[in-house]
Amino acid sequence: RVAPVLGTLPRLSDLPACGSCECSPSQGVAALDAEGGMYYAASSVSLFAISAATGELAAQSPLLYRGTSFQGFASLEYDALGKPPLYDPMGLIGVALLEGSVELVRVDPPTGRMEQVMVLFDEHFPGMLTGGVSALAPGQGAYYFVAQGRLVSADLATKVLSFYRRAPGIAPETWSLLEMPSFKPPPFEDAALGDADAGVSFEEESAGLNITVWGLAEALPAVSAFDGGDTYVAVRLAGSDVRAGDEVKVSLAGDCLADVPGGEGAPVLADGEHTQRFSLVVGYALQAQLCYSSRQTADRQFKPLPMGLPGGAASFDVTPASFSLTLSPAAPRVAGRTTMTVRGALADGDMVALVLQDPQVAEEEACPLGAPVPGLDPFTLVGVGPLLRTVTPYGASMEIAVEALISAAAGRSVHVCFLRPSLSPPGYRLLVGRFRDTEGDAWQTGNVFTV
């Protein structure tokens, strides 16, 4: 026990020893269950439950996770609040060091068994974790720790990592302590309604927010994640009006109340800068927009956020998959053929077809009723696997190249259509993609191009 006034350290009890450093508790790797009166510490092989009242060892459990791959904890925290309605209190959680990954895990103290909450880093992680330096934002669902000398937050609800900018001149070993008090509500929540209403509409306030969106333009067209979260679009918000506790989401164009599945409101975790990943799930191409809720405004309603798109566009495309092709490449990979790249949450058995545009057919019926390009059968995608996954600062998806002989459609307009047999209702979906005549031309975006 620490005597705060005198600074003395009265000894309460001893922990059992086994003659090996593996049994010794890791420095700083501990968490307190204040309500349950239990202090938890851990070595690389055991979890110690210590009575906060007496200091006596209440229980010792072997730590069990994936056989021998567990190599100890970088940090521990105790989640007593959760974040209703997104999830209930998780109890004891920690950053686990494994043979091929770093994961956030949930620990069952009586048994020492662990279960995965989220993967933080894979086997390619080259950096260093600062042991024992972590904090949990009470009731906010954010687990903070330090990796490669940078502050990182893991969102326990959305399973998204946010990296904070490294402070200039600060070495990784400078970090020694990290604590998080309760979030203080913004002043307007404590003010009377009459005080908050100064005759300025929310629209005027929102339009004046200093927030810049980076990365969205490079990620477009955004593609569907379908059944998993490995495919996503990432946007970075920066500016003095980016505040922890704000929210950002993806909604249908023109309606901030209608969320795109997978684009539901996500909390901003830091002042000044925040990166958010959205794994959008759509069955048909649609138009979407970013919407933002600011704690600085009186009603906190979601309003459209300027997205930094070319020409000041107010919406962007979300499509089941996307395509990219140069119609007249300078050096085609296969003579006489054009390489078309298909991007998205692809799977073996997906099919891509090119059909001729028919002015008499409505756009929504272009794929089921359109005639195929003469001599060009639908492509069936095979060999889709992890090696085809492309990850960039603005998103992640599978990419596969197909060789298309589209010269038979010369002078005609063409649609690209996508079929996933498991989607309901069945049938080809119209895709949005990028295209250009030659490699020196600017990209155009749309669902139809002329050969």
HUNOR-V262223 format. One record per backbone hydrogen bond with DSSP energy under -1.0 kcal/mol. CO is the residue of the C=O (numbers start at 0). NH is the residue of the N-H. E is the energy in kcal/mol with one decimal. If there is no record, write none. Layout:
co->CO nh->NH e->E
co->CO nh->NH e->E
This chain:
co->2 nh->6 e->-2.9
co->7 nh->2 e->-2.7
co->19 nh->22 e->-1.5
co->20 nh->23 e->-1.0
co->21 nh->43 e->-1.1
co->25 nh->28 e->-1.6
co->27 nh->29 e->-1.4
co->28 nh->41 e->-1.2
co->30 nh->39 e->-3.4
co->31 nh->33 e->-1.0
co->32 nh->36 e->-1.2
co->32 nh->37 e->-1.9
co->36 nh->51 e->-2.3
co->37 nh->32 e->-3.3
co->38 nh->49 e->-3.2
co->39 nh->30 e->-2.1
co->40 nh->47 e->-3.4
co->41 nh->25 e->-3.0
co->44 nh->62 e->-2.3
co->45 nh->42 e->-2.6
co->46 nh->60 e->-2.4
co->47 nh->40 e->-2.1
co->48 nh->57 e->-2.8
co->48 nh->58 e->-1.7
co->49 nh->38 e->-3.4
co->50 nh->54 e->-2.2
co->55 nh->50 e->-2.8
co->58 nh->48 e->-2.9
co->60 nh->46 e->-2.9
co->63 nh->113 e->-1.4
co->65 nh->68 e->-1.8
co->71 nh->96 e->-3.0
co->73 nh->131 e->-4.0
co->74 nh->94 e->-1.6
co->76 nh->92 e->-2.8
co->78 nh->90 e->-2.4
co->82 nh->85 e->-1.8
co->86 nh->82 e->-2.4
co->90 nh->78 e->-3.3
co->91 nh->106 e->-3.0
co->92 nh->76 e->-2.8
co->93 nh->104 e->-2.9
co->94 nh->73 e->-3.1
co->95 nh->102 e->-2.1
co->96 nh->70 e->-3.3
co->100 nh->97 e->-2.4
co->101 nh->119 e->-2.3
co->101 nh->120 e->-2.0
co->102 nh->95 e->-3.5
co->103 nh->116 e->-3.1
co->103 nh->117 e->-1.6
co->104 nh->93 e->-2.2
co->105 nh->114 e->-2.0
co->107 nh->111 e->-3.2
co->111 nh->63 e->-2.0
co->112 nh->107 e->-2.8
co->114 nh->105 e->-2.9
co->117 nh->103 e->-2.8
co->120 nh->101 e->-2.5
co->121 nh->124 e->-1.9
co->127 nh->147 e->-3.8
co->129 nh->132 e->-1.3
co->134 nh->143 e->-3.3
co->136 nh->139 e->-2.0
co->140 nh->155 e->-2.9
co->141 nh->136 e->-2.7
co->142 nh->153 e->-2.5
co->143 nh->134 e->-1.9
co->144 nh->151 e->-3.1
co->145 nh->129 e->-2.1
co->146 nh->149 e->-2.1
co->149 nh->146 e->-2.4
co->150 nh->163 e->-2.9
co->151 nh->144 e->-2.5
co->152 nh->161 e->-2.4
co->153 nh->142 e->-2.3
co->154 nh->158 e->-2.0
co->159 nh->154 e->-2.6
co->161 nh->152 e->-2.4
co->166 nh->169 e->-1.8
co->170 nh->173 e->-2.0
co->171 nh->174 e->-1.3
co->185 nh->188 e->-1.6
co->186 nh->189 e->-1.4
co->191 nh->195 e->-1.7
co->192 nh->196 e->-1.7
co->195 nh->197 e->-1.1
co->200 nh->204 e->-1.9
co->201 nh->205 e->-3.4
co->202 nh->206 e->-2.4
co->203 nh->207 e->-1.0
co->205 nh->208 e->-1.7
co->208 nh->210 e->-1.6
co->209 nh->240 e->-1.7
co->211 nh->237 e->-2.1
co->213 nh->235 e->-2.6
co->215 nh->218 e->-1.0
co->221 nh->318 e->-2.8
co->224 nh->227 e->-1.9
co->231 nh->395 e->-2.1
co->232 nh->277 e->-2.6
co->234 nh->275 e->-2.8
co->235 nh->213 e->-2.9
co->236 nh->273 e->-2.3
co->237 nh->211 e->-3.3
co->238 nh->241 e->-1.6
co->241 nh->271 e->-3.0
co->242 nh->245 e->-2.2
co->245 nh->267 e->-3.1
co->246 nh->292 e->-2.8
co->247 nh->265 e->-2.5
co->248 nh->290 e->-2.6
co->249 nh->259 e->-2.2
co->250 nh->288 e->-2.5
co->251 nh->254 e->-2.3
co->254 nh->257 e->-1.5
co->257 nh->251 e->-3.0
co->259 nh->262 e->-3.2
co->260 nh->280 e->-2.6
co->262 nh->249 e->-2.7
co->265 nh->247 e->-2.1
co->267 nh->244 e->-2.6
co->271 nh->238 e->-2.1
co->273 nh->236 e->-3.4
co->275 nh->234 e->-2.5
co->277 nh->232 e->-2.3
co->279 nh->224 e->-4.0
co->285 nh->317 e->-2.6
co->286 nh->252 e->-2.1
co->287 nh->315 e->-2.3
co->288 nh->250 e->-2.5
co->289 nh->304 e->-2.6
co->290 nh->248 e->-2.3
co->291 nh->302 e->-1.9
co->292 nh->246 e->-2.1
co->293 nh->296 e->-1.2
co->302 nh->291 e->-2.8
co->308 nh->311 e->-2.1
co->309 nh->312 e->-1.2
co->315 nh->287 e->-2.9
co->316 nh->221 e->-2.1
co->317 nh->285 e->-2.6
co->318 nh->223 e->-1.6
co->321 nh->342 e->-2.7
co->322 nh->433 e->-2.8
co->323 nh->340 e->-2.8
co->324 nh->435 e->-1.3
co->333 nh->336 e->-2.4
co->337 nh->403 e->-3.2
co->339 nh->401 e->-2.7
co->340 nh->323 e->-1.6
co->341 nh->399 e->-2.3
co->342 nh->321 e->-2.6
co->343 nh->345 e->-1.7
co->343 nh->397 e->-2.5
co->346 nh->349 e->-2.1
co->349 nh->380 e->-3.2
co->350 nh->418 e->-2.8
co->351 nh->378 e->-3.4
co->352 nh->416 e->-3.2
co->353 nh->372 e->-2.2
co->354 nh->414 e->-3.1
co->357 nh->360 e->-2.4
co->361 nh->364 e->-1.6
co->362 nh->365 e->-1.7
co->364 nh->368 e->-2.1
co->365 nh->369 e->-1.3
co->370 nh->355 e->-3.4
co->372 nh->375 e->-2.3
co->378 nh->351 e->-2.4
co->380 nh->348 e->-2.8
co->384 nh->387 e->-2.1
co->385 nh->388 e->-1.7
co->387 nh->398 e->-1.9
co->389 nh->396 e->-1.9
co->391 nh->394 e->-1.4
co->393 nh->233 e->-1.9
co->394 nh->391 e->-3.0
co->395 nh->231 e->-1.7
co->396 nh->389 e->-3.4
co->397 nh->343 e->-2.2
co->399 nh->341 e->-3.0
co->401 nh->339 e->-3.0
co->403 nh->337 e->-3.0
co->403 nh->405 e->-1.2
co->405 nh->408 e->-2.1
co->406 nh->409 e->-1.8
co->408 nh->411 e->-2.7
co->411 nh->450 e->-2.5
co->412 nh->356 e->-3.1
co->413 nh->448 e->-1.9
co->414 nh->354 e->-2.0
co->415 nh->430 e->-2.5
co->416 nh->352 e->-2.1
co->417 nh->428 e->-3.4
co->418 nh->350 e->-2.7
co->419 nh->422 e->-2.0
co->428 nh->417 e->-2.7
co->432 nh->445 e->-2.1
co->433 nh->324 e->-1.5
co->434 nh->443 e->-2.5
co->435 nh->326 e->-2.8
co->436 nh->327 e->-2.6
co->437 nh->440 e->-1.6
co->443 nh->434 e->-2.1
co->445 nh->432 e->-2.6
co->448 nh->413 e->-3.3
